[in-house]
Amino acid sequence: MTDLTRFSADALSRKLASKEVSAVEVTQAHLDRIDAVDGAINAFLHVNADEALRVAAEVDRARAGAETLHPLAGVPIAVKDLIVTRGQPTTAGSKILEGWQSPYDATVVSKLRAARMPLLGKTNLDEFAMGSSTEHSAYGPTRNPWDLDRIPGGSGGGSAAAVAAFEAPLALGTDTGGSIRQPGAVTGTVGVKPTYGGVSRYGAIAMASSLDQIGPVSRTVLDSALLHEVIGGHDPQDSTSLTDPVGALVEAARRGEVEGMRIGVIKELQGEGYQAGVLTRFQEALELLRSAGAEIVEVSCPNFRYALGAYYLIMPSEASSNLAKYDGVRFGLRVVPDGAPTIERVMGATRAAGFGDEVKRRIILGTYALSAGYYDAYYGSAQQVRTLIQRDFAAAFEQADVLISPTAPTTAFKLGEKLGDPLAMYLNDVATIPANLAGIPGLSVPGGLADEDGLPVGIQFLAPARQDARLYRVGAVLEALLEESWGGPLLSRAPEITEIAGGK
């Protein structure tokens, strides 16, 4: 039998429905793949083998009994370890939550369980989602399946690497400033940030509540649409949840058309600071879309130049507030210092031992920005810039139906290369951050390999709020055009992980 881990989620769904394969066979194949390669990748922090196989067996029995099942029933999935799950640890990549188990499921996890999708386990991330490389995990870095000496993006590098390494056909990530899309770009996978509020955040450990969004990670645009329809929709437990219906996302991905569509090239998200190979693949993508009947126009969003600065005031400010709960008293790690164990001393000792350097850096920055005498100058001013960015998007969408840019300015850099320079690390999110500040949806599709290093490049589409279907419509077209030019999916050109490992 052909390796089941190489099929898309849609293809697996059809094979399961026709009983060509069983859910147990599919799940076991992915567990075997994890066992074979994850020692080199470190995509998973916890593998949920027993439960995954139990759910798969239940699906097979239900299908044998002619029970009506969700199309993705029996298709396994991985979950970023920032999303709480009953029966499995949820650590947020931090020592301060090592071994902690949630008493409840996140809403998105409840929806996965209702669809009977076996949960393969929890994936690695930068601690509390603070990072662009998955090097800030307390449990070691995740490595890029294309080159084990390079980063898989961040903060959701574990989810992207698991999908790229064929350890899971689907995964969930969270995107606060690009943490689904940027890992997608550097691993050759598809990453989607839904409209803010379009997918419930209930049960996602908060970093920056006005920016965080759960979304799909997959190998095809259609697979992301299938997963998005499962997890989307209104949730009364999330006060920011939209009441809109999910929409016909799968239909949009299957239909895929761009003829007559106006696609806006964002002037400010290209040029200086962007790798030559990234820009070459970007221009090729534009030409393919033009050949398919799209109208390519240039748009200017002048306030995007301030997006990075605004983000790195808003995000740490909200993070410093959200992380105040980790005090060594209520849950998680507790370190009791010698002498009189006052609450203040326990809190200080616990945070010193439990938080990593990047988390401490952002808490200090955010606390300062919110402090008396500085609030208006920093946090308040950043929120005003956020409004200007939202106005830039509104003006751009009067000229174009969707916007396009490179997802990340460069391909994956080497592990350790930017750890000593936080500002250089932050620049990796320059193209993805504006969408989070505005709450609009974004999608990254593989755009090819850069000439300089043979590593994946991502192409990002952005749409107005609540118009997620447009992303799937245009993304599916570009994906098909590119795969036709390559002669197959980009990941089919990736080196086998055992071959990379053998050369180390």
N, C-alpha and C positions, 0 to 999 in steps of 0.2 A: 504494500500500500504506500502511496505517496505520503511524504512526511506531513502529518496533519497540522503541524505548527506553521506551515508556510501558506496556508489558506487564509483569505480574508474572513472577517466575521460574517459577512454576507454569504460567502461561499460555504462556510461551516454551517450556517443556519439552514441553507438549502439541503446540504448533505444530511443534516440531522432530521429535517422534516421528511425526507424521502427514505429515512432509515438505512441509508448507505453506510453510515457510521453511527456509533452510539455516543452519548454524552460522556460516558465513562472513558471510552477510548480517547476522545478529544481532550478531556481533562487530564488523563494520565499522560498523554503525549506532551502536554505543556509542563506538567510537573517533572517529567523526565528531562525535558529541555532545561528547566530551571536547575535541576540537579547537575546537569552536565556542564553548563556554562556560567552559572551565576557566581561561582567562586572567582571567576575572572572579572565579572561585570559589577557585582555588588549592587544590583538593582533592587533586591528584596531585603527588607529588614526582618520579615516574618513570613513563613510559608504556611499556608492554611490547608495542608493536604487532606487531612481526614474529613473536614467539613466539606471541602470542595468535591471530593469523591462521593460523599453521602448525598449531596444535592444532585450531582450528576446521575447517580443511580435512581433517585426519585424521579428525575426527568424521564429517564428511560422507561421506568414502570408506567408513568403517566402516559407517555406516548404509545406504549404497547396497549394500554387500555383505551386508546382513542380519545383521550382527554384533550380538550382545546388548550393549546399552549401559546405563549408569547413567541414570536419569531426568533428571539434571541435566547430562548430557554435552552440551557445546556452549553451555551457559548461562554467560556470562562473569561474572567476579567480580573485585573489587578487594581488596587486602590491605594492612592497616595496616603502615606502615614500621617497626614494632617486631618484626615476624615475619620471620625470615630466609628468604631465597629464593636458590637458585642462579641465576646468570645475570642477576640484577638487583641494583642497589645496595640495601643496608639501612643506613640512616643513623640510625634512632631520632630523627629530627628534629634531630640535633646536628651541629655542625661537627667534633666529635672523631671522627666516623665518616663524614665526607663521602667519597663514592665507594667505600666499603668493600663488598666482595662476599663473602658467606658461601660456604664450600666445601661446604655441605650445606643441605638443606631442613628447615624445621620439620616436625614430624609432621603438622600440619594442612595444610601446603602439599603434602606428599607425598600426602595423601588427596584433595586437590583435583585434583592431577595424575592420580591413579589413576581418578578419576571423569571425567577429560577435560574439565574446566572451564577454558576459556581465562582466563589471568591477565592482566587489563587493565593492571595496574601497581600501584605502591605509593602509599599515601595519607598525607597530611600529619598531623602530631600535635604536641602539646606535647613539647618535648625530653625524651626518655626517659620519656614519658607523665606528666610532672609539670606538671599544669595543668588548669584547668576551662574553657578557652576556645579552645584552639589558637592562642593569641597568643604562646606561648613557643617556637614552632618557630624554629630557626635559619634557616629558608628562607621566612620570612614567614607571616603569619596566613592561615588559611582563612576564607572569608566565608560567611555564612548565605544559602542560596538564596532565602529569603523576604524578606531585606533585606540588601543587601551592606554596609551600615554596621554590621551586628550579628554577634556571634560565633555559631559553629555548635556550641558546647559543646566540651568537652574531657575527656580528652586526645584522644579519637578523632574530632575534628571533621571530619577529612578523609574518613573512611569514611562518616560520616553525611551530610555535604554531597554526596558523590559519589552516594549513593543518592537523596537528596532532589532533586538536580538532574538525575536521570535519566541520569547518566553511567555508572552500573552498576546492574544489578538487585539485586545482592547484594554484600556486603563482609564482611570479617573485622575485628573490633576486639579490643581487650583492655580489661578492666574491673578496676581495682584499688580504686577507691572510687566507681565510677559512670561510668567513661569510655566505656561503651557506652550505658548507659541515659540518662544526662543529655544527651548529644548527640542521642539519639533524641527526647527530649522537646522540645527546642528547634528541631528541624528537621522534626518531623512524621513521623518514621520509627519503625520497630519495632526495639528493641534488647534483646538477651537476655544476661544473665550466667548461664551454667550453674552447677550445683553445683560447688563447688571440687573439682577432680580429675576431673570428668566429661568434660573435654576436655583433651588433653595440652598441657602448657606447654613441652614440649621444642622449642627453637628460638624461643621468645619471649624477647626480651632482657629480663632480669629487672629490675624496679624493686623490688618488695616481694614476695618469693617466697611468703609465706604468704597473700597477698591477691590476686595477679595471676590472671586467668582470661581465656582467649580465648573469644569468642562471636560469634554472628551479628548482622549488621545488614541490614535488609531494609525493604520497604515494606508487607509483610503478615505476619500471624502465621503463616500457613501456609508462606510462603517461609522464615521463620526456622526453622521445624520441619524443613523439607526440608534446609536447610544444616546444622542441628544434627546430624541423623542422619548426614550425611557426615563431619563432623569429630569426632564423639564416639566414646567407647569407650576401652578400656584400652590403655595404651602402656607397655611394659616399660622404655622409655628415660626415663620420668618417674617418679621414686620416689614422687610424690604422686598418681599416677593411680589412680583407682578401678577395681576389677575388674568392676564392674557392667556389664551390657549397656546399650546406649544407651537402649533402651525404645521404645515405639510412639508417638513424638512426633508424627509426621505424622497418624497415626490420631486422636490426641487433638485436634489442630487441626482436622481435617476433621469430627470428631464434634461438638465444641464444645457443652457443655451446663453449666448452672449450677443447674438446678432441684434444690432441697434442699441445695445447697452453702452452708456457713457462711462468709461473707466478713467478716473482721475489719478494722474501721477503726482504724488506729493513732492513739490519742488524741494522742500526742506529735508526730506528723508532720503537723500542720495548725495553723492559728491564727496567732499572732503571727509576723511575718516572711514570711508567705506572701502573695503578690499576690492581690488580691480576685478578679481574673479567673480565676486558677488554681483558687481554692477554689470558684468558681461552676461551672466545668466539672467539678470533682471531685464536687460534690454531684449534678449532673445524671447523671454516670456511675453513682453509687450508686443513684439512682432507676431507671435503666434496668435495672440488675442485679436490683434488687428486683422489678421488673415481670416479669422473666424467671424468677422463682421462687427466687431466692437469698435466704437469710436474712442480713440485715445486722446485725452485732453490733459493739459497741465493745470494744476491748482496750487495755490499758495496758502500756507497756514503759518503766517509769520510768528505767531506766539508759541509755536512748537519749540523754538529755541530755548524757551524758559521751562519746558515741561519737566526736564530732568531735575532741575533745581526745585521746582514746586513739589514734585513727587517725593524727593528726599527730605522734605520738611513735613508734608502731610503724612506719609507712610510711617516714619519713626514716631511722630507725635501720637498717632492712633495706636501704634504698636506698644509704646510705653504705657499707655492706659490699659490696653488689653492684657499685657503680661504682668500687670500688678497683682493678679490673682495667685501667681506662683510665689507664695510667701513661706513655704515650708510648714504651714499650719493645716491647711484644708485637705490637700491631696498632693501626690507626687513625692519627690525627694524631700527629706528633712535632715539637715545637718545640725547637730547640737554642739556648739563650741564649749570649750572648757570654761569653768567659772559659772557665773550666774546666767542661766539660759533665758534671758529676756526675749520677748518677741522680736525686738529690733535686732538683737545679736543672732538669733536663729535665722531670721530672714536674710541678714547679710551673709552669713556663712553658707546658707542654702543656695542663694543666688550666685555667690562666688564660685561654688563647686559645680552647680547645675547648669549655668549658662555659659556658652562659648563666647569668644571674643567679639564676633560679629553681632551677636544679640546684645551684648553689653554696650557695644558702640552705638547701636541704634536706640537703645533705651536711653542712654545718656543724651544723645542728640535730641530725641523727641521730648524728653523731660525739660531740657533747656529751652526748646522752642515753645513749650507751653507755659513756661514759668512767668510769674508776674513781671511786667516790664518788658517782656520780649514777645508776648503772645501776638500782639497786633503787627509787630515788625516782621515776624517770621511766619507763624502758622496762619494768621489772618491774611497776610499778603499772598501767601501761597494759594489760599482759597480764591483770592481775587484772580490770580493767574489761571487757576482752574476754570473759572468762568470765561476768561478770554479764549482759552483753548476750546471750550465747548462752542463758543461763537465762531471760531475758525472752522470747526467741523460743520456747523450749520450752514455757513457760507459755501464751503466746499461741496456739500451735498446738494446745493442749488445748481451746481454746475455738472455734477457727476452722480451716477447711480451708486457706484461703489468707488472706493479709493484703493490704490495699490502702492506698495513700497517693498523693498527688501525687508525681511523679518528681522534680521540681525545684521550689523555692519560687517561682520567677519564670520569666517567658519570657526569651528571649535579650536580653541587655543589649548596649549599643553597644560597638564596638571601642574599647579604650583606657579605658573607663569605670572599670574596677576594677584596672588594672595597678599603680597606686600604692598599693593597699590589699590586700595579700595575704590578710589575715584575711577581708575581705569576699568575696574570690574563693573562699576555702575553704568559705564557707557555702553555696555552690551545691550542694555534695555532701551536705548534712545529711541528706537523705532516702535516699540511696543507700548511704552508707558502712556502716550497720549490717549489711547483707547480706554484705558482704565480710568484716567482722570475724567473722561467724558461719559463713561458708562456704556459705550457702544460695543457691538460685537466685532470680533476679529477672527480670522482664520489664516493659518499658515500651511502652505502645501510645499512639498519638495520641489525645488527649482532646478536641480541638477547638481553637478560637481564642479567646484572651482578649479580652474586650470592650474593654479599654483601648487595645490596640495592634494587634489583629488578628494576633497571632503564636501559633505552636503551643504547646499545653499537653500534658504527658504524664501518663498514669495508670500507676502502678507496682503490679504484683502480686508478692508474695513467697510462696514455698512452702517446706515443710521440705526438708532436704537429701535428695537423690536422688528428689525428687518433681517433677522438671521438667515432666513431662507435665501436671500440674495447671495449670501456668501457661499452657500452650498451649490447654488445654480452656476455661479461663475467659477468657483473652485473646481467643480467636477469637469468643466470644459477644459481648463488649463491642465488639469491632471491628465486627462485623456490625450490632449495634444502632445504633452511632453512625453508621456509613456510611449506614444506612437513613434516619436522621434528617437527615443532611446531603445525601442524594441522590447520594452517590458518595464515593470516597476523599478524604481531607483534602487530599492533595497536588494533586488536580485543581483546588483553589481557590488554589493558589500562583501568584503573578505570574510571567510568563515572565522568565527572567533577562535576555534582551536588552532587555526593557522597563525593568527596574530599572536596568540599566547605562546605557540611553539617557537616564535621568533624572538621572544623576549629574553 
